[in-house]
Amino acid sequence: MADDVDSKPKHNWIAYPPRKRRKYGVKPKMRATVRNEEPACRLCGAPTEEIDHIVPKCLGGGDERSNLQGICKPCHLTKSAGEANFMRWHVYRPKKRAEGNG
């Protein structure tokens, strides 16, 4: 009787193999082009570690070469944090209604 209880699975879900993550960023060929053309960070001069969109995609920027720059990780984190604050306060913030004495 104890063998029947132990042989049943302890969960109801099915284990699937891990899926490949989709990458929606800049294509590898364009990344290589930017890294070759800009070996140093545009902001501080350190070696280029990441590819950044000058105008963020959420604000209408694209993946064309003119909108890409090579920058180091610390500068990318700083720039991304500033963009997140901008989005939070200026783009996604609901407008206050004008209250009238009506």
MMTF fields as JSON, N, C-alpha, C and O atoms, coordinates in Angstrom:
{
  "mmtfVersion": "1.0.0",
  "mmtfProducer": "UNKNOWN",
  "numBonds": 407,
  "numAtoms": 408,
  "numGroups": 102,
  "numChains": 1,
  "numModels": 1,
  "chainsPerModel": [1],
  "groupsPerChain": [102],
  "chainIdList": ["A"],
  "bondAtomList": [4, 2, 8, 6, 12, 10, 16, 14, 20, 18, 24, 22, 28, 26, 32, 30, 36, 34, 40, 38, 44, 42, 48, 46, 52, 50, 56, 54, 60, 58, 64, 62, 68, 66, 72, 70, 76, 74, 80, 78, 84, 82, 88, 86, 92, 90, 96, 94, 100, 98, 104, 102, 108, 106, 112, 110, 116, 114, 120, 118, 124, 122, 128, 126, 132, 130, 136, 134, 140, 138, 144, 142, 148, 146, 152, 150, 156, 154, 160, 158, 164, 162, 168, 166, 172, 170, 176, 174, 180, 178, 184, 182, 188, 186, 192, 190, 196, 194, 200, 198, 204, 202, 208, 206, 212, 210, 216, 214, 220, 218, 224, 222, 228, 226, 232, 230, 236, 234, 240, 238, 244, 242, 248, 246, 252, 250, 256, 254, 260, 258, 264, 262, 268, 266, 272, 270, 276, 274, 280, 278, 284, 282, 288, 286, 292, 290, 296, 294, 300, 298, 304, 302, 308, 306, 312, 310, 316, 314, 320, 318, 324, 322, 328, 326, 332, 330, 336, 334, 340, 338, 344, 342, 348, 346, 352, 350, 356, 354, 360, 358, 364, 362, 368, 366, 372, 370, 376, 374, 380, 378, 384, 382, 388, 386, 392, 390, 396, 394, 400, 398, 404, 402],
  "bondOrderList": [1, 1, 1, 1, 1, 1, 1, 1, 1, 1, 1, 1, 1, 1, 1, 1, 1, 1, 1, 1, 1, 1, 1, 1, 1, 1, 1, 1, 1, 1, 1, 1, 1, 1, 1, 1, 1, 1, 1, 1, 1, 1, 1, 1, 1, 1, 1, 1, 1, 1, 1, 1, 1, 1, 1, 1, 1, 1, 1, 1, 1, 1, 1, 1, 1, 1, 1, 1, 1, 1, 1, 1, 1, 1, 1, 1, 1, 1, 1, 1, 1, 1, 1, 1, 1, 1, 1, 1, 1, 1, 1, 1, 1, 1, 1, 1, 1, 1, 1, 1, 1],
  "groupList": [{"groupName": "MET", "atomNameList": ["N", "CA", "C", "O"], "elementList": ["N", "C", "C", "O"], "formalChargeList": [0, 0, 0, 0], "bondAtomList": [1, 0, 2, 1, 3, 2], "bondOrderList": [1, 1, 2], "singleLetterCode": "M", "chemCompType": "L-PEPTIDE LINKING"}, {"groupName": "ALA", "atomNameList": ["N", "CA", "C", "O"], "elementList": ["N", "C", "C", "O"], "formalChargeList": [0, 0, 0, 0], "bondAtomList": [1, 0, 2, 1, 3, 2], "bondOrderList": [1, 1, 2], "singleLetterCode": "A", "chemCompType": "L-PEPTIDE LINKING"}, {"groupName": "ASP", "atomNameList": ["N", "CA", "C", "O"], "elementList": ["N", "C", "C", "O"], "formalChargeList": [0, 0, 0, 0], "bondAtomList": [1, 0, 2, 1, 3, 2], "bondOrderList": [1, 1, 2], "singleLetterCode": "D", "chemCompType": "L-PEPTIDE LINKING"}, {"groupName": "VAL", "atomNameList": ["N", "CA", "C", "O"], "elementList": ["N", "C", "C", "O"], "formalChargeList": [0, 0, 0, 0], "bondAtomList": [1, 0, 2, 1, 3, 2], "bondOrderList": [1, 1, 2], "singleLetterCode": "V", "chemCompType": "L-PEPTIDE LINKING"}, {"groupName": "SER", "atomNameList": ["N", "CA", "C", "O"], "elementList": ["N", "C", "C", "O"], "formalChargeList": [0, 0, 0, 0], "bondAtomList": [1, 0, 2, 1, 3, 2], "bondOrderList": [1, 1, 2], "singleLetterCode": "S", "chemCompType": "L-PEPTIDE LINKING"}, {"groupName": "LYS", "atomNameList": ["N", "CA", "C", "O"], "elementList": ["N", "C", "C", "O"], "formalChargeList": [0, 0, 0, 0], "bondAtomList": [1, 0, 2, 1, 3, 2], "bondOrderList": [1, 1, 2], "singleLetterCode": "K", "chemCompType": "L-PEPTIDE LINKING"}, {"groupName": "PRO", "atomNameList": ["N", "CA", "C", "O"], "elementList": ["N", "C", "C", "O"], "formalChargeList": [0, 0, 0, 0], "bondAtomList": [1, 0, 2, 1, 3, 2], "bondOrderList": [1, 1, 2], "singleLetterCode": "P", "chemCompType": "L-PEPTIDE LINKING"}, {"groupName": "HIS", "atomNameList": ["N", "CA", "C", "O"], "elementList": ["N", "C", "C", "O"], "formalChargeList": [0, 0, 0, 0], "bondAtomList": [1, 0, 2, 1, 3, 2], "bondOrderList": [1, 1, 2], "singleLetterCode": "H", "chemCompType": "L-PEPTIDE LINKING"}, {"groupName": "ASN", "atomNameList": ["N", "CA", "C", "O"], "elementList": ["N", "C", "C", "O"], "formalChargeList": [0, 0, 0, 0], "bondAtomList": [1, 0, 2, 1, 3, 2], "bondOrderList": [1, 1, 2], "singleLetterCode": "N", "chemCompType": "L-PEPTIDE LINKING"}, {"groupName": "TRP", "atomNameList": ["N", "CA", "C", "O"], "elementList": ["N", "C", "C", "O"], "formalChargeList": [0, 0, 0, 0], "bondAtomList": [1, 0, 2, 1, 3, 2], "bondOrderList": [1, 1, 2], "singleLetterCode": "W", "chemCompType": "L-PEPTIDE LINKING"}, {"groupName": "ILE", "atomNameList": ["N", "CA", "C", "O"], "elementList": ["N", "C", "C", "O"], "formalChargeList": [0, 0, 0, 0], "bondAtomList": [1, 0, 2, 1, 3, 2], "bondOrderList": [1, 1, 2], "singleLetterCode": "I", "chemCompType": "L-PEPTIDE LINKING"}, {"groupName": "TYR", "atomNameList": ["N", "CA", "C", "O"], "elementList": ["N", "C", "C", "O"], "formalChargeList": [0, 0, 0, 0], "bondAtomList": [1, 0, 2, 1, 3, 2], "bondOrderList": [1, 1, 2], "singleLetterCode": "Y", "chemCompType": "L-PEPTIDE LINKING"}, {"groupName": "ARG", "atomNameList": ["N", "CA", "C", "O"], "elementList": ["N", "C", "C", "O"], "formalChargeList": [0, 0, 0, 0], "bondAtomList": [1, 0, 2, 1, 3, 2], "bondOrderList": [1, 1, 2], "singleLetterCode": "R", "chemCompType": "L-PEPTIDE LINKING"}, {"groupName": "GLY", "atomNameList": ["N", "CA", "C", "O"], "elementList": ["N", "C", "C", "O"], "formalChargeList": [0, 0, 0, 0], "bondAtomList": [1, 0, 2, 1, 3, 2], "bondOrderList": [1, 1, 2], "singleLetterCode": "G", "chemCompType": "PEPTIDE LINKING"}, {"groupName": "THR", "atomNameList": ["N", "CA", "C", "O"], "elementList": ["N", "C", "C", "O"], "formalChargeList": [0, 0, 0, 0], "bondAtomList": [1, 0, 2, 1, 3, 2], "bondOrderList": [1, 1, 2], "singleLetterCode": "T", "chemCompType": "L-PEPTIDE LINKING"}, {"groupName": "GLU", "atomNameList": ["N", "CA", "C", "O"], "elementList": ["N", "C", "C", "O"], "formalChargeList": [0, 0, 0, 0], "bondAtomList": [1, 0, 2, 1, 3, 2], "bondOrderList": [1, 1, 2], "singleLetterCode": "E", "chemCompType": "L-PEPTIDE LINKING"}, {"groupName": "CYS", "atomNameList": ["N", "CA", "C", "O"], "elementList": ["N", "C", "C", "O"], "formalChargeList": [0, 0, 0, 0], "bondAtomList": [1, 0, 2, 1, 3, 2], "bondOrderList": [1, 1, 2], "singleLetterCode": "C", "chemCompType": "L-PEPTIDE LINKING"}, {"groupName": "LEU", "atomNameList": ["N", "CA", "C", "O"], "elementList": ["N", "C", "C", "O"], "formalChargeList": [0, 0, 0, 0], "bondAtomList": [1, 0, 2, 1, 3, 2], "bondOrderList": [1, 1, 2], "singleLetterCode": "L", "chemCompType": "L-PEPTIDE LINKING"}, {"groupName": "GLN", "atomNameList": ["N", "CA", "C", "O"], "elementList": ["N", "C", "C", "O"], "formalChargeList": [0, 0, 0, 0], "bondAtomList": [1, 0, 2, 1, 3, 2], "bondOrderList": [1, 1, 2], "singleLetterCode": "Q", "chemCompType": "L-PEPTIDE LINKING"}, {"groupName": "PHE", "atomNameList": ["N", "CA", "C", "O"], "elementList": ["N", "C", "C", "O"], "formalChargeList": [0, 0, 0, 0], "bondAtomList": [1, 0, 2, 1, 3, 2], "bondOrderList": [1, 1, 2], "singleLetterCode": "F", "chemCompType": "L-PEPTIDE LINKING"}],
  "groupTypeList": [0, 1, 2, 2, 3, 2, 4, 5, 6, 5, 7, 8, 9, 10, 1, 11, 6, 6, 12, 5, 12, 12, 5, 11, 13, 3, 5, 6, 5, 0, 12, 1, 14, 3, 12, 8, 15, 15, 6, 1, 16, 12, 17, 16, 13, 1, 6, 14, 15, 15, 10, 2, 7, 10, 3, 6, 5, 16, 17, 13, 13, 13, 2, 15, 12, 4, 8, 17, 18, 13, 10, 16, 5, 6, 16, 7, 17, 14, 5, 4, 1, 13, 15, 1, 8, 19, 0, 12, 9, 7, 3, 11, 12, 6, 5, 5, 12, 1, 15, 13, 8, 13],
  "groupIdList": [1, 2, 3, 4, 5, 6, 7, 8, 9, 10, 11, 12, 13, 14, 15, 16, 17, 18, 19, 20, 21, 22, 23, 24, 25, 26, 27, 28, 29, 30, 31, 32, 33, 34, 35, 36, 37, 38, 39, 40, 41, 42, 43, 44, 45, 46, 47, 48, 49, 50, 51, 52, 53, 54, 55, 56, 57, 58, 59, 60, 61, 62, 63, 64, 65, 66, 67, 68, 69, 70, 71, 72, 73, 74, 75, 76, 77, 78, 79, 80, 81, 82, 83, 84, 85, 86, 87, 88, 89, 90, 91, 92, 93, 94, 95, 96, 97, 98, 99, 100, 101, 102],
  "secStructList": [7, 2, 2, 2, 2, 2, 2, 1, 7, 1, 7, 1, 7, 7, 7, 7, 7, 7, 7, 7, 7, 7, 7, 7, 1, 1, 7, 2, 2, 2, 2, 2, 2, 2, 2, 2, 2, 7, 7, 5, 7, 6, 6, 6, 7, 1, 5, 7, 7, 3, 3, 3, 3, 1, 1, 7, 4, 4, 4, 6, 7, 7, 1, 1, 4, 4, 4, 3, 3, 3, 3, 7, 2, 2, 2, 2, 2, 2, 2, 2, 2, 2, 2, 2, 2, 2, 0, 0, 0, 0, 0, 1, 1, 7, 7, 7, 7, 7, 7, 7, 7, 7],
  "xCoordList": [0.806, 0.0, 0.856, 0.517, 1.951, 2.839, 3.512, 3.823, 3.747, 4.389, 3.506, 4.024, 2.169, 1.263, 1.327, 1.29, 1.421, 1.458, 2.762, 2.753, 3.875, 5.182, 5.374, 6.155, 4.696, 4.906, 4.177, 4.503, 3.213, 2.482, 3.311, 4.0, 3.249, 3.982, 3.388, 2.195, 4.222, 3.786, 3.317, 3.008, 3.259, 2.813, 1.948, 1.953, 1.219, 0.325, 0.872, 0.237, 2.005, 2.51, 3.418, 3.937, 3.603, 4.442, 5.742, 5.726, 6.846, 8.147, 8.453, 8.594, 8.555, 8.913, 10.378, 10.911, 11.04, 12.428, 12.467, 11.512, 13.561, 13.633, 13.584, 14.192, 12.849, 12.73, 13.879, 14.467, 14.185, 15.207, 14.635, 13.493, 15.433, 14.99, 15.08, 16.05, 14.086, 14.109, 14.863, 14.721, 15.652, 16.373, 15.818, 15.888, 15.274, 14.661, 15.56, 15.12, 16.786, 17.675, 18.292, 17.748, 19.42, 20.155, 20.747, 21.227, 20.707, 21.216, 22.726, 23.419, 23.24, 24.667, 25.597, 26.655, 25.219, 26.063, 26.174, 27.248, 25.057, 25.067, 25.855, 26.565, 25.73, 26.505, 28.004, 28.756, 28.429, 29.841, 30.299, 31.411, 29.451, 29.786, 30.0, 30.975, 29.079, 29.182, 30.439, 31.16, 30.709, 31.9, 33.195, 34.158, 33.219, 34.418, 34.595, 35.717, 33.489, 33.572, 33.791, 34.411, 33.289, 33.402, 33.987, 33.235, 35.303, 35.894, 35.88, 36.064, 35.665, 35.642, 34.243, 33.509, 33.901, 32.603, 32.493, 33.44, 31.342, 31.14, 31.075, 31.352, 30.711, 30.504, 31.744, 32.014, 32.514, 33.658, 34.98, 36.024, 34.984, 36.228, 36.69, 37.704, 35.982, 36.328, 36.024, 35.326, 36.527, 36.222, 34.714, 34.003, 34.249, 32.836, 32.464, 33.111, 31.422, 30.938, 29.52, 29.138, 28.745, 27.348, 26.98, 27.625, 25.918, 25.388, 24.092, 23.219, 23.989, 22.866, 22.138, 22.746, 20.822, 20.017, 20.1, 19.818, 20.479, 20.558, 19.159, 18.946, 18.219, 16.806, 16.179, 16.167, 15.657, 15.109, 14.019, 13.301, 13.908, 12.903, 11.493, 10.601, 11.289, 9.958, 9.572, 8.399, 10.547, 10.261, 10.374, 10.427, 10.41, 10.389, 11.727, 11.806, 12.783, 14.084, 14.103, 13.374, 14.922, 14.996, 16.334, 17.162, 16.537, 17.768, 18.758, 19.709, 18.553, 19.492, 20.791, 20.81, 21.856, 23.191, 23.279, 23.999, 22.562, 22.634, 22.054, 22.299, 21.284, 20.679, 21.382, 20.868, 22.535, 23.246, 24.581, 25.223, 24.996, 26.291, 26.894, 26.178, 28.212, 28.905, 29.239, 29.857, 28.833, 29.141, 29.521, 29.268, 30.131, 30.518, 29.318, 28.321, 29.41, 28.282, 27.877, 26.685, 28.819, 28.401, 27.654, 26.663, 28.125, 27.439, 26.069, 25.113, 25.965, 24.687, 23.678, 22.51, 24.115, 23.214, 22.744, 21.567, 23.667, 23.302, 22.321, 21.331, 22.597, 21.722, 20.344, 19.327, 20.304, 19.028, 18.202, 16.979, 18.865, 18.14, 17.528, 16.398, 18.272, 17.739, 16.557, 15.587, 16.628, 15.514, 14.291, 13.163, 14.508, 13.383, 12.69, 11.461, 13.473, 12.874, 12.106, 11.018, 12.659, 11.97, 10.632, 9.604, 10.659, 9.428, 8.408, 7.219, 8.875, 7.972, 7.293, 6.1, 8.054, 7.511, 6.896, 6.049, 7.298, 6.821, 5.942, 5.093, 6.121, 5.379, 4.21, 3.086, 4.464, 3.416, 2.616, 1.648, 3.001, 2.299, 0.984, 0.989, -0.13, -1.404, -1.462, -0.956, -2.071, -2.222, -3.294, -4.331, -3.022, -4.0, -5.079, -4.8, -6.29, -7.401, -7.466, -7.203, -7.817, -7.984, -9.321, -10.377, -9.238, -10.467, -11.03, -10.332, -12.291, -12.947, -13.928, -14.367, -14.261, -15.218, -16.638, -17.583, -16.784, -17.925, -19.259, -20.015],
  "yCoordList": [-1.198, 0.0, 1.272, 2.257, 1.239, 2.408, 2.628, 3.765, 1.545, 1.692, 2.461, 3.211, 2.3, 3.017, 4.52, 5.303, 4.92, 6.341, 6.967, 8.085, 6.275, 6.826, 6.891, 7.716, 6.059, 6.03, 7.151, 7.43, 7.792, 8.885, 10.166, 10.433, 10.962, 12.239, 13.173, 13.114, 14.026, 14.943, 16.279, 17.189, 16.409, 17.646, 17.315, 16.183, 18.289, 18.091, 18.663, 18.514, 19.298, 19.935, 18.991, 18.021, 19.286, 18.484, 19.244, 20.446, 18.552, 19.195, 19.248, 18.211, 20.456, 20.654, 21.052, 21.619, 20.771, 21.228, 22.749, 23.374, 23.348, 24.824, 25.346, 24.775, 26.441, 27.053, 28.014, 28.542, 28.231, 29.211, 30.602, 30.878, 31.473, 32.848, 33.6, 33.458, 34.386, 35.233, 36.498, 37.056, 36.939, 38.194, 39.192, 38.984, 40.26, 41.271, 42.488, 43.513, 42.395, 43.547, 43.727, 43.29, 44.37, 44.664, 43.364, 42.524, 43.208, 41.986, 41.881, 42.897, 40.642, 40.443, 41.125, 41.623, 41.153, 41.794, 43.298, 43.883, 43.918, 45.35, 45.618, 46.619, 44.723, 44.854, 44.851, 45.672, 43.915, 43.823, 45.086, 45.562, 45.625, 46.854, 48.01, 48.753, 48.158, 49.259, 49.087, 50.056, 47.865, 47.633, 47.912, 48.425, 47.577, 47.851, 49.339, 49.845, 50.048, 51.477, 52.313, 53.375, 51.841, 52.582, 51.686, 51.148, 51.514, 50.642, 51.257, 50.545, 52.565, 53.25, 53.814, 54.174, 53.878, 54.431, 55.881, 56.655, 56.244, 57.631, 58.609, 59.796, 58.121, 59.027, 59.222, 60.333, 58.133, 58.268, 57.793, 58.06, 57.102, 56.666, 55.273, 54.804, 54.596, 53.223, 52.283, 52.683, 51.051, 50.114, 49.849, 49.746, 49.743, 49.482, 48.08, 47.106, 47.975, 46.68, 46.396, 45.236, 47.438, 47.268, 48.211, 49.236, 47.835, 48.668, 49.299, 48.613, 50.612, 51.362, 52.118, 52.572, 52.247, 53.077, 54.521, 54.793, 55.436, 56.843, 57.357, 57.929, 57.16, 57.435, 56.079, 55.196, 55.893, 54.586, 54.115, 54.922, 52.802, 52.236, 52.612, 52.79, 52.734, 53.079, 54.515, 54.878, 55.332, 56.711, 56.904, 58.034, 55.788, 55.871, 55.64, 55.717, 55.36, 55.087, 53.714, 52.816, 53.55, 52.281, 51.596, 52.026, 50.51, 49.739, 50.114, 49.372, 51.252, 51.643, 52.146, 52.566, 52.097, 52.421, 53.827, 54.05, 54.766, 56.154, 56.329, 57.351, 55.343, 55.432, 54.534, 54.344, 53.984, 53.089, 53.681, 54.383, 53.392, 53.841, 52.769, 52.017, 52.713, 51.79, 52.488, 53.553, 51.893, 52.48, 51.376, 50.197, 51.768, 50.805, 50.512, 51.232, 49.462, 49.067, 50.142, 50.425, 50.756, 51.787, 52.951, 53.439, 53.392, 54.493, 54.043, 54.818, 52.795, 52.28, 52.194, 52.537, 51.744, 51.671, 53.058, 53.258, 54.013, 55.384, 55.981, 56.6, 55.796, 56.336, 55.68, 56.363, 54.364, 53.648, 54.058, 54.163, 54.291, 54.735, 56.109, 56.365, 56.994, 58.325, 58.251, 58.994, 57.35, 57.184, 56.621, 57.015, 55.698, 55.122, 56.198, 56.243, 57.061, 58.153, 59.101, 59.55, 59.411, 60.278, 59.667, 60.345, 58.37, 57.693, 57.698, 57.923, 57.451, 57.38, 58.723, 58.77, 59.813, 61.114, 61.905, 62.766, 61.639, 62.484, 61.783, 62.423, 60.507, 59.817, 59.031, 59.151, 58.227, 57.354, 57.973, 57.376, 59.143, 59.794, 60.392, 61.164, 60.05, 60.612, 62.112, 62.612, 62.808, 64.266, 64.58, 63.919, 65.6, 66.019, 66.843, 67.661, 66.614, 67.394, 68.775, 68.943, 69.727, 71.082, 71.131, 70.821, 71.523, 71.599, 73.009, 73.995, 73.078, 74.385, 74.557, 73.578, 75.774, 76.047, 75.985, 76.276, 75.605, 75.427, 75.541, 75.275],
  "zCoordList": [0.0, 0.0, 0.0, -0.656, 0.73, 0.778, -0.567, -0.921, -1.332, -2.639, -3.603, -4.431, -3.526, -4.415, -4.175, -5.124, -2.939, -2.604, -3.08, -3.596, -2.919, -3.305, -4.812, -5.286, -5.576, -7.015, -7.751, -8.905, -7.125, -7.765, -7.734, -6.75, -8.805, -8.78, -7.744, -7.448, -7.201, -6.154, -6.706, -5.938, -8.021, -8.644, -9.851, -10.335, -10.327, -11.467, -12.768, -13.812, -12.737, -13.938, -14.707, -14.155, -15.988, -16.859, -17.093, -17.357, -16.998, -17.207, -18.694, -19.341, -19.235, -20.627, -20.709, -19.755, -21.819, -21.96, -22.025, -22.487, -21.567, -21.599, -23.029, -23.934, -23.218, -24.54, -24.772, -23.828, -26.023, -26.362, -26.146, -26.513, -25.55, -25.348, -26.656, -27.401, -26.929, -28.122, -27.791, -26.703, -28.718, -28.537, -29.533, -30.744, -29.02, -29.87, -30.03, -30.55, -29.599, -29.659, -31.037, -32.051, -31.038, -32.26, -32.806, -32.045, -34.117, -34.745, -34.554, -34.491, -34.462, -34.196, -35.199, -34.816, -36.462, -37.478, -37.218, -37.366, -36.831, -36.532, -35.249, -35.155, -34.258, -33.023, -33.331, -32.805, -34.192, -34.555, -35.275, -35.05, -36.131, -36.858, -35.887, -36.001, -34.924, -33.957, -33.111, -32.873, -32.654, -31.821, -32.592, -32.021, -33.885, -34.691, -34.93, -34.894, -35.177, -35.46, -34.205, -34.264, -33.079, -31.825, -30.733, -29.92, -30.695, -29.672, -28.272, -27.285, -28.179, -26.883, -26.61, -27.53, -25.333, -24.9, -25.356, -25.215, -25.9, -26.348, -25.188, -25.359, -24.011, -22.886, -22.028, -21.571, -21.8, -20.893, -21.476, -20.883, -22.608, -23.227, -22.834, -23.351, -21.937, -21.553, -22.723, -23.654, -22.702, -23.793, -23.923, -22.924, -25.162, -25.427, -24.975, -25.362, -24.155, -23.686, -24.166, -24.324, -24.397, -24.779, -25.909, -26.131, -26.62, -27.697, -27.178, -26.646, -27.345, -26.781, -27.882, -28.852, -27.714, -28.612, -28.123, -26.956, -28.989, -28.616, -28.285, -27.216, -29.182, -28.912, -28.591, -29.449, -27.37, -26.989, -27.949, -28.54, -28.091, -28.991, -28.536, -29.365, -27.226, -26.716, -27.046, -26.957, -27.425, -27.83, -29.331, -29.817, -30.074, -31.521, -32.2, -33.426, -31.442, -32.039, -32.688, -32.269, -33.694, -34.403, -34.216, -33.413, -34.976, -34.903, -36.003, -36.25, -36.668, -37.708, -37.077, -35.92, -37.841, -37.34, -36.76, -35.787, -37.341, -36.873, -35.474, -34.834, -34.982, -33.663, -32.644, -31.542, -32.987, -32.091, -31.689, -32.47, -30.455, -29.972, -29.076, -28.414, -29.065, -28.18, -26.882, -26.889, -25.753, -24.449, -23.461, -23.71, -22.339, -21.306, -20.407, -20.448, -19.599, -18.746, -17.733, -17.613, -16.997, -16.035, -16.687, -16.143, -17.842, -18.538, -19.038, -19.004, -19.501, -19.975, -18.832, -19.012, -17.667, -16.51, -16.099, -15.798, -16.086, -15.717, -16.714, -16.325, -17.997, -19.045, -18.991, -19.119, -18.802, -18.754, -17.545, -17.633, -16.41, -15.215, -15.441, -15.027, -16.098, -16.406, -17.346, -17.189, -18.335, -19.268, -18.559, -18.856, -17.62, -16.876, -16.045, -15.988, -15.403, -14.631, -15.533, -15.175, -16.702, -17.646, -18.053, -18.063, -18.388, -18.804, -17.669, -17.893, -16.468, -15.326, -15.066, -14.765, -15.182, -14.807, -15.95, -15.709, -17.187, -18.277, -19.295, -19.915, -19.478, -20.521, -19.951, -20.438, -18.923, -18.389, -17.254, -16.783, -16.818, -15.707, -16.209, -17.168, -15.583, -16.055, -15.814, -14.81, -16.725, -16.614, -15.577, -15.511, -14.771, -13.776, -14.459, -15.335, -14.047, -14.607, -13.955, -12.765, -14.76, -14.23, -13.49, -14.042, -12.248, -11.451, -11.537, -11.297, -11.88, -11.957, -10.809, -10.205, -10.519, -9.451, -9.954, -9.22, -11.205, -11.922, -11.765, -12.699]
}
